[in-house]
Structures are given as C-alpha cells and as structure tokens.
Amino acid sequence: MKRIVILSGAGMSAESGISTFRDSNGLWQNHRIEEVASPEAWQKNPAMVLEFYNQRRKQLFEVEPNEGHKALAKLESAYHVQIITQNVDDLHERAGSTQVIHLHGELKKARSTVDPNLIYTLNHWELKLGDTCEKGSQLRPHIVWFGEAVPFMDKAVSIAKTADIFMVVGTSMVVYPAAGLIHYVPRNIPKYYIDPKAFHVHGIENMQVIQQKAGNALPKLVNDLLKDL
Ligand code: OAD
C-alpha cells in the first residue's frame, strides 16, 4: 500500500465551526494567543489559562467532523494513511482516521504538573484549579505550549520521510517545528497544499497548491487518489 502523510492545521477544523488562530487576528479576550498558551501564562495566571482551554474544550463537545475530515478517513480503504496534526481537537479520530499524531497535544486530556507521564482523558469540559493528579498535584491542559518541546516531532519526521504522497491542509505554516516537516518529505513525491490562503512554498518540488477550503477540495482530491490506483 502506498503511504499518504498529511500535515493538518486549524483550517482543517474551520468548517466544523472551530476558529483558526490567525484568521481573526489571533486574539483571545485581548490577549495574544502566545501569551495565553505558554508556561509563563500558566505561572502567572493559571485560572485564565484553564478558562481559555475550558472554552475550547466545551466547544469541542458540541462540534462534528466536516467533509474534509471524512474524506481523509476514506483514504484508509486504499492507502496507509498517517495524519500528523497540529490540532488539539479529536475530529480526525471521530471521522474515522485511525493513525493520528497530535503534535501540539490533545484538548480532551489533562496531565499532572509533577509527572508528565500521568495523562488523563477528560469526559467533561471543565478543568478547574484544585483538580489534581493521583500524586496530589494540579492538573494542566495536555497541550504543547509556546516554548515547550514537541515530543512527537522526531516520530513525525521519520514518518514524513517515508511518504509516497504528502498533503498540507489548513495551516499557515508559521509555527515551528511543525512547519519544517515539509523539508523532510522526499523531493520527488507528489505534494498538495490545500488552504484558501495557501502561498507558493519556495524550494519544494512537485507541490500543487489548491487555494480552496478543505471541505471543498478534499472530497474531490480523495476521489481522484482512490481512482488513480
Ligand atoms: P493558523 O490559524 O495559523 O492558520 C490556519 C490556516 O487555515 C490559515 O492559513 C487559513 O487560511 C486556513 N484556513 C481557514 N479556513 C480554512 C478552510 N475551510 N479550509 C482550509 N484551510 C483553511 O493555524 P495553524 O497553522 O494550525 O499551536 O497554527 C499552528 C499552531 O499555532 C497551532 O497548532 C497552535 C497555534 O498557536 C499551539 O497552540 C501550540
């Protein structure tokens, strides 16, 4: 089976009703996202950080995967598909994709502030001050914040190197190291970049830029890829 590797970002979930980070000026209650999603913010004002993610988690319990997520899940009938997402939602999984790496963490999980191996799945939206791990320490969102290491990056690089086809969907490609993944993809393989604001990425061979929404472009592209076999 050929291997398709997909790097997705916030635009993937936009048509499900989840706002992207940079389309609406990247502010939350007049804070820059980088100021909320950081270890410094957590030190200074953990209640505010919890509230930021609580609002996102609450919304996640209310939204559904869109046609783009569903199309990618269909690819598994004929390809080995690996999704590497910057998104912290679970919409790829809920659409049926089985191989999903979350580079920036997962909204529906919390983790201990004393032991990073203690990770808990949340079945409710609210994480509060006073919610603790089994060692008695405050729980934090299981999110990779600005300035923190991206634990699955090495794995993502290894996967990118093995791709026969590579897709980038709905990401502004400005946050590293995720945006650098494209440079590990074999030069000669077909690549697609689906994003209404996709720009022409310089120095990347065989890249077809599709300036459309994921929910429009992906069902068609997936049909073509399934026909091409
Ligand atoms: P951005 O908000 O930077 O970019 C979203 C991209 O989605 C933009 O290029 C839009 O043009 C595109 N877009 C909007 N609607 C779309 C649609 N219907 N179909 C396809 N594309 C669409 O989000 P990311 O690139 O994902 O990190 O941001 C990367 C990281 O920065 C996030 O994972 C997050 C953020 O801060 C952390 O929280 C650590």
Boltz pocket constraint, residues with backbone or C-beta under 6 A from the ligand:
constraints:
  - pocket:
      binder: B
      contacts: [[A, 8], [A, 9], [A, 10], [A, 11], [A, 12], [A, 14], [A, 15], [A, 20], [A, 21], [A, 22], [A, 23], [A, 33], [A, 37], [A, 86], [A, 87], [A, 104], [A, 144], [A, 145], [A, 146], [A, 169], [A, 170], [A, 171], [A, 172], [A, 173], [A, 174], [A, 175], [A, 194], [A, 195], [A, 196], [A, 197], [A, 198], [A, 212], [A, 213], [A, 214], [A, 215]]
      max_distance: 6.0
